Structure formats: structure tokens, C-alpha cells
Amino acid sequence: MHTSKLFDVIIVGAGPAGLSSAIYTGRAKLNTLVLEKSMPGGQILMTDWVENYPGFPEGVAPFSLMEDFRKQAEKFGAEIETAEVNRVDKQDSQWQIVCGERKYLTHALIIATGSNHRKLEVPGEKELTGRGVSYCATCDGAFFRDKIVGVAGGGSFAFTEAIFLTKFAREVKLIHRRAQFRGEKILQDRATRNDKISFVLDTIIEKINGGEKLKSLTIKDVKTNKVSELSLDGIFVSIGMDPNTGFLNSLLDLNEKGEIVVTKGMAASKPGIYAAGDVTDACSKQVATAVGSGVEAAIAADEYIQNM
Ligand SMILES: Cc1cc2nc3c(=O)[nH]c(=O)nc-3n(C[C@H](O)[C@H](O)[C@H](O)COP(=O)(O)OP(=O)(O)OC[C@H]3O[C@@H](n4cnc5c(N)ncnc54)[C@H](O)[C@@H]3O)c2cc1C
């Protein structure tokens, strides 16, 4: 019979939350495995500079910051493996973590799977992704040198993306369904002062048009209901994130946004399972809060194991 390897703690996701948990569980001498489906570092790698992570008055490059998180976790003995977790099952008093053919057992589980870009869900979006539709200015901005691009959204990420795109694009149009913004005031001020950025407000995107490449958007003014065509070379969709909880198959309590509901110590609704970072209902979607919650979850998981 095939026996799965047993760990003290398995952490799903190697973003700021998961790697912070791994530093603490590793240092607590718990046998720790981190499962990450892509590159360690998480979604902060999608931006080029972080200004608000404490301890770096001049800001810090996310790649070097997250590389140091990873090194610190490995220094304390955490193993990091590339694998996508597809399922979690109860197995006696332990949890079985399923990654395709691979299976692992663990006493405690920390879910730190973050979130993924929300889609506009309009005709043409899927077909033109990679051909004018993008979800990451840092990844794709350089393809739009001297072009006209749009950014869909009105939160901090949309402003960050718009400001970043002015490095390359001739013109950046921020398209938002309301006239008020949710984003941080400092970013709004920077965007408003930037001559390359203009605003298309009270407007929704109904369709993305093009063949080989994106050519225009069909937009609707929500106040007048007037539908028109806006010519663009690219659209960056920054309308929010959805938590990565699909693989849990209703195992844990989620809120109406699909975030894992946690209580003290980042405990989820099943014994031995903790959650940290953007995937939870308790974090304000920042690196610093993801780090703090990852540490909380690790300390609680350690206590759980000591009391077993
Ligand atoms: C463009 C952009 C700019 C940002 N700028 C800032 C900023 O300036 N300051 C700031 O504080 N925050 C910023 N943020 C937010 C910050 O990146 C997040 O709050 C933070 O990364 C959340 O960390 P996390 O560990 O919870 O999740 P994530 O960083 O999302 O990491 C989750 C990890 O889990 C992995 N994963 C998901 N599902 C599975 C699975 N089934 N199996 C295995 N692995 C899985 C993912 O691949 C990912 O690596 C920005 C985000 C974006 C997108």
C-alpha cells in the first residue's frame, strides 16, 4: 500500500503569508512543507516596487524582498515544492493534501493561497487575452510603448497600474463605472497630476473588439445609457481579486466573497486548519497584513500540535 509522507505542517501557497508561516513553523522545529503551484513570492511579484512595506524607507523591489522571505524559510528547514493542491480530505486525525498523483499527510494545514484577478466577463475578453487584454502592467506594459491603453477599475491597484503604464504608453485612460474612487488618496493624487492619464467615468465596458489584436472597447455611459466605441491598443483589467478557494470543495466556511472565515489565531472552521493572507476574511490585502496573519497562523498551528 502506498503511504503518504506525514508532515507536522503543510502550507499551501508561497506568497508573503505562506512564507512568513514557514519561517515561524520551521524555526519552531516543525517538519514543514510548502506547496506552491508557480514561483515562490506570490502576487506582489506582479508589481515593480513596494513603497509601504515597513522597514524600507526608500521602498523595495518585490522580487528581492520575496527572495529573502524564501531564503529565510529554507534556512529554518522548510521544504518548498512546486505542486498545485487540488483537494484536501480528512484522514483520521490528519489531513490529506492531494496534488494530482502526489498525496501528503499533515497534522496542521495553513492555507495561504491568496487571490486571483477578477475578469470583466464580457464578450471578447477571453479571446483577446494576451492580444491586448492584460491583467498585469508590470508583465505586459512594455508591449504598449507609445500606444493608447485603458485601465479598468477604480481601486488602488487600478491607479498603480495606470501610473506604471505611463512609463510606456502615450496615453492611459482610466475607465471606472462610478465617478468616485476607492483607491488610496496618494495614488489618486499622483494619477490626477500625471498628464498622460485621463479619466472615463460612470462608464462600463460592454464588449472588447478586435481580431488578431484588440482594436476598441464598446462602452456605455451609465448615466445617459449612451453606447459608444473607444479605440485603444490595450486594456488592463484591475477590478479586484477573487480568493483562491476552489480546491477546498466546501470543506471550510467561506463568506459571501468566497474568503475563508477565520477566528482567533487565524483558525478556519475545521480543527487543525488555519488560513492566512488575502484568502481570508481578516486581512486587508497588503503584504504587511499577510505577513502578520501568516505568523499568527504558524504560532496557532504550533500550539495545536503541542497540545495534540
Ligand atoms: C499589481 C499589484 C500591486 C500590489 N501592490 C502592493 C503594495 O504596493 N503593497 C502591498 O502591501 N501590497 C500590494 N499588493 C497586494 C499584495 O501583493 C497581496 O496583499 C499579498 O501578496 C498577499 O499575500 P498572500 O500570501 O496572502 O497571497 P499571494 O501573494 O496571492 O500568494 C498566494 C500564493 O499561493 C499560490 N497558490 C494559489 N493556489 C494554489 C494551489 N491550489 N496550490 C498551490 N499554490 C497555490 C499562488 O501561486 C501564490 O504564489 C499588490 C498586488 C498586486 C496584484
PDBQT file of the ligand as one rigid body, heavy atoms in Angstrom, charges set to zero:
ROOT
HETATM    1  C1  LIG A 401      -0.327  44.716  -9.021  1.00  0.00    +0.000 C 
HETATM    2  C2  LIG A 401      -0.315  44.576  -7.524  1.00  0.00    +0.000 A 
HETATM    3  C3  LIG A 401       0.311  45.543  -6.745  1.00  0.00    +0.000 A 
HETATM    4  C4  LIG A 401       0.325  45.431  -5.347  1.00  0.00    +0.000 A 
HETATM    5  N1  LIG A 401       0.978  46.382  -4.611  1.00  0.00    +0.000 NA
HETATM    6  C5  LIG A 401       1.063  46.252  -3.261  1.00  0.00    +0.000 A 
HETATM    7  C6  LIG A 401       1.822  47.186  -2.479  1.00  0.00    +0.000 A 
HETATM    8  O1  LIG A 401       2.405  48.135  -3.006  1.00  0.00    +0.000 OA
HETATM    9  N2  LIG A 401       1.871  46.993  -1.140  1.00  0.00    +0.000 N 
HETATM   10  C7  LIG A 401       1.257  45.945  -0.507  1.00  0.00    +0.000 A 
HETATM   11  O2  LIG A 401       1.383  45.801   0.708  1.00  0.00    +0.000 OA
HETATM   12  N3  LIG A 401       0.529  45.053  -1.245  1.00  0.00    +0.000 NA
HETATM   13  C8  LIG A 401       0.411  45.181  -2.585  1.00  0.00    +0.000 A 
HETATM   14  N4  LIG A 401      -0.308  44.258  -3.317  1.00  0.00    +0.000 N 
HETATM   15  C9  LIG A 401      -1.071  43.223  -2.597  1.00  0.00    +0.000 C 
HETATM   16  C10 LIG A 401      -0.166  42.060  -2.145  1.00  0.00    +0.000 C 
HETATM   17  O3  LIG A 401       0.523  41.570  -3.261  1.00  0.00    +0.000 OA
HETATM   18  C11 LIG A 401      -1.027  40.976  -1.511  1.00  0.00    +0.000 C 
HETATM   19  O4  LIG A 401      -1.791  41.504  -0.458  1.00  0.00    +0.000 OA
HETATM   20  C12 LIG A 401      -0.137  39.851  -0.951  1.00  0.00    +0.000 C 
HETATM   21  O5  LIG A 401       0.682  39.321  -1.959  1.00  0.00    +0.000 OA
HETATM   22  C13 LIG A 401      -1.000  38.742  -0.362  1.00  0.00    +0.000 C 
HETATM   23  O6  LIG A 401      -0.172  37.711   0.049  1.00  0.00    +0.000 OA
HETATM   24  P1  LIG A 401      -0.706  36.216   0.206  1.00  0.00    +0.000 P 
HETATM   25  O7  LIG A 401       0.477  35.419   0.618  1.00  0.00    +0.000 OA
HETATM   26  O8  LIG A 401      -1.909  36.205   1.037  1.00  0.00    +0.000 OA
HETATM   27  O9  LIG A 401      -1.205  35.771  -1.247  1.00  0.00    +0.000 OA
HETATM   28  P2  LIG A 401      -0.486  35.731  -2.665  1.00  0.00    +0.000 P 
HETATM   29  O10 LIG A 401       0.601  36.741  -2.736  1.00  0.00    +0.000 OA
HETATM   30  O11 LIG A 401      -1.581  35.797  -3.659  1.00  0.00    +0.000 OA
HETATM   31  O12 LIG A 401       0.196  34.295  -2.702  1.00  0.00    +0.000 OA
HETATM   32  C14 LIG A 401      -0.566  33.125  -2.809  1.00  0.00    +0.000 C 
HETATM   33  C15 LIG A 401       0.275  32.029  -3.439  1.00  0.00    +0.000 C 
HETATM   34  O13 LIG A 401      -0.469  30.813  -3.425  1.00  0.00    +0.000 OA
HETATM   35  C16 LIG A 401      -0.254  30.113  -4.639  1.00  0.00    +0.000 C 
HETATM   36  N5  LIG A 401      -1.408  29.216  -4.853  1.00  0.00    +0.000 N 
HETATM   37  C17 LIG A 401      -2.705  29.565  -5.105  1.00  0.00    +0.000 A 
HETATM   38  N6  LIG A 401      -3.488  28.471  -5.207  1.00  0.00    +0.000 NA
HETATM   39  C18 LIG A 401      -2.668  27.404  -5.022  1.00  0.00    +0.000 A 
HETATM   40  C19 LIG A 401      -2.889  25.979  -5.010  1.00  0.00    +0.000 A 
HETATM   41  N7  LIG A 401      -4.105  25.442  -5.194  1.00  0.00    +0.000 N 
HETATM   42  N8  LIG A 401      -1.808  25.170  -4.816  1.00  0.00    +0.000 NA
HETATM   43  C20 LIG A 401      -0.557  25.691  -4.605  1.00  0.00    +0.000 A 
HETATM   44  N9  LIG A 401      -0.309  27.026  -4.612  1.00  0.00    +0.000 NA
HETATM   45  C21 LIG A 401      -1.345  27.871  -4.804  1.00  0.00    +0.000 A 
HETATM   46  C22 LIG A 401      -0.150  31.218  -5.673  1.00  0.00    +0.000 C 
HETATM   47  O14 LIG A 401       0.551  30.763  -6.826  1.00  0.00    +0.000 OA
HETATM   48  C23 LIG A 401       0.619  32.301  -4.904  1.00  0.00    +0.000 C 
HETATM   49  O15 LIG A 401       2.020  32.212  -5.081  1.00  0.00    +0.000 OA
HETATM   50  C24 LIG A 401      -0.323  44.333  -4.715  1.00  0.00    +0.000 A 
HETATM   51  C25 LIG A 401      -0.954  43.354  -5.510  1.00  0.00    +0.000 A 
HETATM   52  C26 LIG A 401      -0.962  43.467  -6.893  1.00  0.00    +0.000 A 
HETATM   53  C27 LIG A 401      -1.633  42.408  -7.725  1.00  0.00    +0.000 C 
ENDROOT
TORSDOF 0
